[in-house]
Amino acid sequence: MTDTYLTLVNTGVTKTIAKRLGLPRPVPLRRHRPGQPLTGGPVLVLHDDASARDADVVAGQLVGWDLDVRRHAASAERYGAVVLVLTGAAHPEDLSAPVLAAAGTLRSLESAGRVVTLSRPATADDGPAVAAARQGVDGLLRSLAKELRAGATGNGVVVADGVPVDAPSVLGALRFFLSTRSAFVDGQPLAVDSAGGALPGDWDRPLAGRVAVVTGAARGIGAAIAATLARDGATVVAVDVPAAGEQLARVANSVHGSALQLDITAPDAGERILAHTLSRHGRLDVVVHNAGITRDRLLANMEPDRWDSVLAVNIAAQLRIDEALLAARGTRDGVLADAPRIVSLASTSGIAGNRGQTNYAASKGGVIGMVRATAPLLADAGGTANAVAPGFVETEMTARIPALTRQVARRLNSLQQGGQPVDVAEAVAFLASPQAGGILGRTLRVCGQNLVGA
């Protein structure tokens, strides 16, 4: 689906007119292409005094990724990214020097530049000053992300106490946020809960040798997820309803995977997924619960079948499939045995709510709760369960929204545009990767920093 306004304000005469009239001019986002540099220029690493050692470690890792790293801000320099290492901050005053140094670089940040914070979470065990400093980073990050322009984004890695800054998931999250794979992720602090996970041997193919099941894969976001996982090296089992069989076969063939026609609400859906995947591919490592439906109506007018059908597809089916897969662990070789990953599609509606979507919001809020409770069940195998919560994404579903409502929805985020299915797919692929093994039961929003919700 094309965003005509985005095109008009960035091309030809209409670009000039929009500029003269002072109209909002969102910038087309730069998305990942194979062989693309990780950043668009040098990376500036700044820190508070107590975080100097962590900053040295981070800078060394960035140099290892062949990035041009600078340690002191220069007014004449144009930076591709700024990394603020604030892991040692113990008082809000500790933030001043590095943050104000970063402030002087923002006007010269390259197009599609990145600002990434590394910090520690505020906990009930912290003293008031430490908690204030740590929580202050969250507010700082979210506000800064709303000030950035030209497709630049600001995100944060929140590193649990006791987890070193060179842990695989810290580096994996840092690299994801620095890259164009995170083009539509903005204003998001992502928690790293443990030192688990592993760095891939090949950053371009971190899923090599893995087998992934993707439900709802025939079109839209599901098809993009299948393609992105395959690009990253996975063998993909594409699942969708029999009515979508022809399109499903095209998707499966395009990624050199296999297709399974299946109604995921069937009582034996989990067993059928297992039987197909093990017989065709011999193992199952990644499950992506993408299938979902909407049946919108104000709650006062909600019929039971509208409510029940949304809950059945969007959450009850996931719970039943996961139950079958978890029960098979240890009894069947290759089933979620080696650092397995479950990634579910939530929604910003499940976080902030949305008028006319009580059923959908309940189901997507349920997904957020489900992954939080499922993650510990996979911990013994080095596994994780996480969710991705898209905001407004350009799909066949959102194309059916009335035109004016659609235009408003596109502009209600810091990047002032809708996301693309590939934006959601990139976040799913990251959470499915070995370098995300320390991210446990979390929900990552892919919404351009939608202006509602947490």
N, C-alpha and C positions, 0 to 999 in steps of 0.2 A: 504494500500500500504506500502511495507516494504522499509525502507531506509537501503540498504545493507551495505553501507559505515559505517553508524552509528553502525551497529551490528559488523562489522569486527574490527573496531578500539577499541572496548570495550570487545572483547572476545579472549581468547586463544593466540595462537602464533601470529596472526595478530595484536593483541593489543601490544605485545612486539615490533614487527617490526615497527609499526606506531610510537611508542614512540621513538625508536632509530633513526628513520628517521626524527623526528620532524614534522610529519604530524599533521594537525588539528585533535583534538580528542574531538568532541562534546560528552557531557555526556547525556545519556538517562534521560529525565526529570522525576521527581517524581510527579505523579499526584494524585488527591484526591481519598482516599478510606474511606468508613465509619469507624468511630472510630479512625481515624488517629489523632495523636497530631497536634495541630495548628502549632507549629514550632518544629524544630529539636534540640532545645537546649534553653538556657537562652536568654532573650531579653534584649539588652542593650539600655537604653533610654538616649540620650544626648541632650543638648540644649545650646543655647546662653543665656547670662545673662537675657535679657529681656523676654525670653520665659519660665522662670523657673516655673511660675504658670501653664501655659498650659502643661508643661512637667509633673508636678505633677498629673494633671488630667488624662493625657494619661497613665501614669504609673499605677495609681489607676485602670483604666479600664482594663489594661492588667492583673493586679493581679486578678481582678474579673473574668477573663477568665482562671484562674488557670495556668497562665504562671509564670515562674521564672524570675523576673524582676531585673535587675542590673542597678545602676545609675552611676557607675564609671567604666571606662575601665580598665581591668587588662590584662597584656600582656600574662599571662599563660592561660587565659580563652578561651574556644571555644564557640562562640555564634551561636544561630540559626537565630537570626535577630538583626539588629541595626535600631533603630528608631531615626531619627534626627528631633527634634522639633525646628523649626526655624521661628515660627509665629511672633516673636517679633523683628526680625532682622531689624534694621533701617539704617545700613551702611554695605557695603561689608566686612569691617573689623570684623563685628560681627560674620561672618561665620567661621573665622579662628579656634577658639578654639574647637568648637564641631566637625568640619569637620576633623581637624587634629587628634583629639582623635579617631574618627571613623577610620581614615586611619590606625592606629596601630592595628586594629582588623581584617582587611580584609583578611590577609593571614591565619587567623585561623577561618574564617567563615565556618560553617558546610556546607557540600554538600547540594545543593538546599537551601542555606541560602537566607535571604531576607534583603535588605536595603530599608527603606521607609522614605521619607521626609514628613514633614508637614510644609506647608508654606502658605503665603498669596499672592494673585495675585498682580502684578504690574498694577497700573491704572494711568490714565491721571491726577488724582487728587493728586497723590503722589509727594513729593519732589524728586529731582534728586537722592539723596543718598538712600532714601527708595526704590524707583523704581529700582535702581541698585542692591540693596541687594536682593530684591524679584525676579527680573528677573535672577539674578545670580544663584539662587537655581535651576532654570530650566536648565541652562547650566551645572551646577555641576552634577545634577541628570543624565542627558542624557549621559554625559561623563563617569561618574562612572559606569553606567550600562554596558558600553562597556568594562570595565576593569574586571568585575566580571567573575569568572570561576566556574566550577563544577556544572552547572545548577542553580547558584545563579542569582537572579534578583534584579534590583533596580527600584522602582516606587515612585511616589509622590502623596500626597493628597493636593490639592491647595484649601484652605478654604477661602471663601469670607469674606471680612471684616464684622463684626457684627455677624458672625456665630460662635458659641462656638465650641471648639474642641471635646466636648462630644455630639455634635449633632448626630442624628442617622446615617446620611449619611457619616459623617466623620468617625465614628466608623465602619460603614459597609464597607467603602472603605479600611480603615486600616486593618480590619480583612481579607478582600478579598486578599489584596496584601501580607499579611503575610502568607496566606494559600497556599497549593498546588493547589487550584482551579485556581490560576493565573499563572500556570506553564509557559505558553507561552506569558505572558504579561510582557514586559520589556521596561524600559526607558520611561515610560508613566506618565506624570503628569495629574491627573484626577481632574477636578474642581468640588467642592461642592458649589452650588450656594445659597442654602437656608438651614434653620434649619428644613425643612420638613422631612417627613418620620417617620418611627417607627421601633424600634428594635423588632425583632421577639421573640415570646415566646420560640421558639425552633430553634436554629441556624441550625440544621440539616434538618428542614422541614419548612422553612420560607414561603412557598407558600401553606401551608395547607388551604383548603377551597376555593382556587382560581381556576378559570376556564381559561385555556389558549388555544388560537388558534395558531397553527404553520403551516404556508404555506410551500410548498416544503418539506413535512415531510417524504416522502417515503424512502429516502436514504440519505447517507452522512451526511452533517452538520445538515440538518433538522431532520433526525432520531435521531441524538445525542442530539439535543435540546429537542425533545419530551421526550426522556428518562431522561434527566437531570432535566427538569421541573417536571416530574412525581416523580423522586427520591426526589425532594424538596417539594413534597406534592400536586402539582397541578393536577387537572383533565384536560386532554389534548384532544383537538379536532385536529386531524391530517388531513391536507388538501393537496391534490395533484391532478394532472390531472388524468382523467379516465384511460389513458394508463398505469398508475402506480398503478392501483387499487389493484392488488393482493399483491404487496409489501406494499402498504399503509395499507391494512387491517392487515398485520402481525405486522407492527409498532404499530398501534392503539391497537391491542390485547395485545401486549407485555407490554404496559404501562397502560392497563385497561382503555383506553379512547374510543373515537369514531372516525370513519373515515368519511370524506366528500370528495367525488370525485368531483372536480371542476376546471374548467379553470379560473384562477383568472383574466384573461383579459376580461371575460364576463361582459357586462354592469351591470348585476344584481348580481355580485359576492358578494358584501357587504351584500345585502339583504339575499342572500342564506346562507352566513356564520351566520348571525344573526338568521335566522329562525331555522337552524339546532342546533346551540348552545343553544338557549333559550328553544327549545322544548326538547332537550336531557338533558340539565344540569341546566337550569333555570337562568343562569347569564353569563356574559362575563367580565372578569377582565383584561386579558393580551392578547395582539395581537403581535405575532412575525412574521414579514414579512421576510421570509427567501428565498422564491422562486426566482430564478434568472437563467438567461441563458447567454451564451457568443456566439457571432458570429464574431470572430476576423478577421480583414483585415485592411491593411493600408488604410487610409482615401482616398488616391488617387484612390484606387480600390474598394471602398465601394459601394455596391448596396443598393438601397433604402430599400429593404426588410430586409437586415441584420441590418441596422441602426434602422428601425422602430420596428422590432420585439424585439430587446433588450430594447429599451426605453419603449415599451408597457408592457413587463413583469416586468422589474426591477424597474420602478419608476411610470409610469402612472397608473398601476393597484393598487399600494399601495395608491396613492393619491385618487383614486376613492373609494377604500374600506374604507379608513379613513374618507372620506367625508360622506359616508353612515352611518358609525358607530357614528361619531360625531353628525350627524343629528338626530340619534335615541336616543341620550342621553336626558333624561328628558321626553321622550315620551313613553319609554318602560322600565319597571322596570328591574333593574339588568344589564343594558348596560353601561359599563365603568362609573359606578356610585361611586364606593368606591375606592379611590386611584388607578385608572387604570394605566396600563403601556402599552406603545407601544414601541417595540424594533425592529429596522430594521437592515438588513445586508447591510453595505456599503462595502468598499474595500480599501486597500491601493492604488489601481489603481485610485480611485476617489480623492486621496490626492496628490499623486506624479505623476500620469500619468503612462502609459505603452505603449510602441510602439505597434501599431496594435490594440489598444483597445480604440479608441476614442469614440465609441458608448458605450462600457461598462463603461469607465471612466466618461462619461457624466451622465450616469444613476446613478452611485454610488456617484459621486459628488452631484447629485440631491438629493439622499437620505440624505446626510449630511445636505444640506440646508433645506430639508423637516422637519427633526426632530427638527431642531433649531426653525422653525416657528410653528411647531405643539405643542411644549411643553407648550407655554402660553395658548393654547386653552383647556388644561386639568387641568390648575392650580386650578380652582375653586373647583375641586373634589379631590385635593391633588394628581393629576396625573402627569405623566412624559412621554416624548417621547425622546428616545436616540437611538444611533446607535452603532454597533460593526463593526469594519473594520478589517477583517482578512487579513493577508499577505499570504505567501505560506502555504497552508494546504493540507495534504495528503488525497485527495479525488479521485473519479473516474474521475473528470474533469481534475485535475492536472496530473493524470496518463497518460493522452493522450498527454502531453507535450513531445517533443523529449527528450531522455534520458540525453544527455549532458546538455541541457538547464535546465532540472529538477534538476540535481545535482548542477549546479551553483546557481539556485534559493534557494535551501535548505541551502546553505552556506552563503547567503547574509544577515545574521542577526547575532546579538550578540550571540545567542545560537547555531548557525551553524547547524540548522536542520529545517525540516518542522514541522509545528504544526499538531495536530490531531483534528478531528471534535469535540471531547469533549472539547478542549481548547476554541473553539468559544462558545460552549454550556454553559460552566461555566460562561463566561462573560455575555451572554444573561440572564442566570438565576439570576446573581447578579443584573443586571439592572432591572429585572422584580420583584425584591424582595421589601418588605416594607422598608428595610434599605437603599434603593437607592432613596428615595423620594425627596431628596434635590439636585439630579443631573439632570439638566434640559437642554435638547437640546444638549447634548454632544455626542462626538464620541470617543469611546475607541478602540484603536488599539490592535489587538491580532496578533502580527507579530514577536515576539521574538526580537524586536527592529530592524526591517528591516533597512538597511543602506541607504535607500532612503526615502524621504518624511519627513514631520514634526514630 
